[in-house]
Amino acid sequence: KAEMAYLAIAGPVILAQLIFIQLNYKKISGLVPSQFGFNGNVIKRAGKWSLYLLPVASAFMVLLNMVPRIKEFFSRLNFLKPKNASISATFSLLTGFLAYATFSQVRIAQGKQARINPAVTFSILSAAIALPVGDVVYHAVKDYKSKAKVEKEETKGAPEITTESAPNEEIKETPADPNEEK
């Protein structure tokens, strides 16, 4: 279900990116922004062919999310696995961010926008990081609580075991060698 929801979001977004680039490709000069600083200003520029890199990255994320063997491989790398819904939501946020970056690149190259908005950038990326981390923490706490509850219930009905010896009982020391006596 989560994968299909992600595909329903990512497919049209990637298609919109490609259409937007194609419609504006001839209107753009030779160079487009390719790297931004923390303040949102353009640091580096690249050829306008680089506009296609972000939709390709989005398509690659769709591939990673949709192919079961690839997902299984990545899930084995980490014993704390976020649930599929949070992974799909994270990929959706990242796809949205790449789309935002693509539209901003084109608008900056056309002179319609001065810089990328750092607040939008950091908000989307923070949510994309916080979602799976929060999911892992939530499920770890939930599993810990359920294991503690099960252990408490198991020990509730068990007889109590003590290690105390009888008060008048002598403890005799056994020699290491049976032939040796003190």
N, C-alpha and C positions, 0 to 999 in steps of 0.2 A: 504494500500500500504506500509506504513512504517513498519507495523508488519511483512509483508511478506519479505521485504528487510532485516529486522533484523534476521528473521529465516533463510534466505538464507546465511547470514554471520555466525550466531551463530551455526547453525547445523554442518557445516563442521569443524568449529574451535573446537567445543566440541568433535566431532568424532576424529579429529587429536590429541587432547590432550589424549584421552583414548587409541588410538592406540600407540602413543609415549610412554605412561606409560607402556603399556603392553609389547611392544617390548624391553624395557629397564629394566623391573622389576627385572629379575633374575640377571642382571649385577650390581645392586645396593646393597650396604651393608645394614645392619639393620636400620640405621638412615639416614634421609634426612633433609635438612634445612626446618624449619617451620616458622621462624621469622627472619626478617632482620632489621638492624639498618639503620639510615639515610644515612650512608656512603656506604650501600650496603652489608656490611659484615654480615655473619650469626651470629645470637644471640642465637637462640635455635634450637634444632633438635627434630624430632619426628620419630615414626615408619614409615616405607615406605608405609604403608597403607594410611597414611595421604595425599599421592599424589593424591588420588581420591577425596579429599575434594574440590579442586578448580574446576574440571569439574562438580561436583555436584552443587556447587554454581552457575556456569554458566547455568546449566540446570534449576535451580530454578529461575534465572533471566528470562530465556525464558518463563517459566511458568507464572511468574508475568506479563510479557508483553503480553502474548497471551490470557489469560483468561479474558474475558470482565468484569465479576463481580468483580474480584480482582482489575482490573484497575479502575473500577468505584468507588470502595471503597477508593482506594488511592487518586483518583482525588477529592473526596469530602472532604478529610482531609485538603486541601489547596485551598483557593479561587483564588490564582494566579496559574493557571495551565499551565505548559509548553505544547506546542502542541505535538501531538503524534510523529511527526517526530523527535523532539529533544529528547524525551524520548527514542525512539528506537535507535537513534544515541548514546545516553549516554550508554544504555545497550550494544551496539556494542563495544564501547570503553572499557567498564568494562570487557566484555567477552574477548576482545583482551588482556587486562592487565592480566586477570587470566590465559590465555593461555601462555603469556610471562613468568609469574611467575612459571607456571608448568614446562615449558621447562627449565627454569633456575634452578629450584629445582633439576631436574633430572641431568642436566649437572654438577651442583656443587657436587651432591652426587657421580657422576662418577669421579670427579676430573678433568673434562675438562674445568671448569670455576671456578674462585676464588670467585666471588661475583656477586650479582645482580646489574645491572647498574642503579644508582639512577637517572640519567638524563632521561632515558626511563620511569622509574617508575613515577617520578613526572610530566613528560610531559603528559603521558596518563591520570593520575588521575586529573591533572589540567584541561585538556580538558574535561574530563567527568563531572567535577563540573561546569566549565565555560559555557558549552553549554546550559544546562537548565536555569541557572541563566541569561545568556544573552538573551535567548528566552523570559523569563518572563519580563525582563526589556524592551526589544524591543516592545513586545505586550502591556505592560502597557503604554509606551510613545505613541504608535500608538493610543490606545484607548483614552487616555487623549486628544490628539490632535484632534481626530475626534469628541469627545464630545464637546470640546471647539468651534470647527467650527460650529457644529449644534446649540449650544447656541447663538453664535454670529449671525447666520442667523435668528434665531427665534426672537431675540431682535431687529434686524435691521428694520423690518416693523412694530413693535408694537408702539402705541402712547406713548409719554413720560408722565409719571405720576409725578406730583410735590406735595409736602406736604406743600407748603407755603400758608399762609392765606392771605386774601385781606388786603391791607395796613390800612384801616380805621375801620376794623371790630374789635369789642370788644369781648374778650373772657370772658364769664361769668362762674363763678365757681358755680357748682351745689352742694348743701349740700348733705351729705350722708343720713340724715334723712329728708324726705319731710316736717315734722311738725316743724323742727328746722329752725329758721331764725336768721340771724346775726344782 
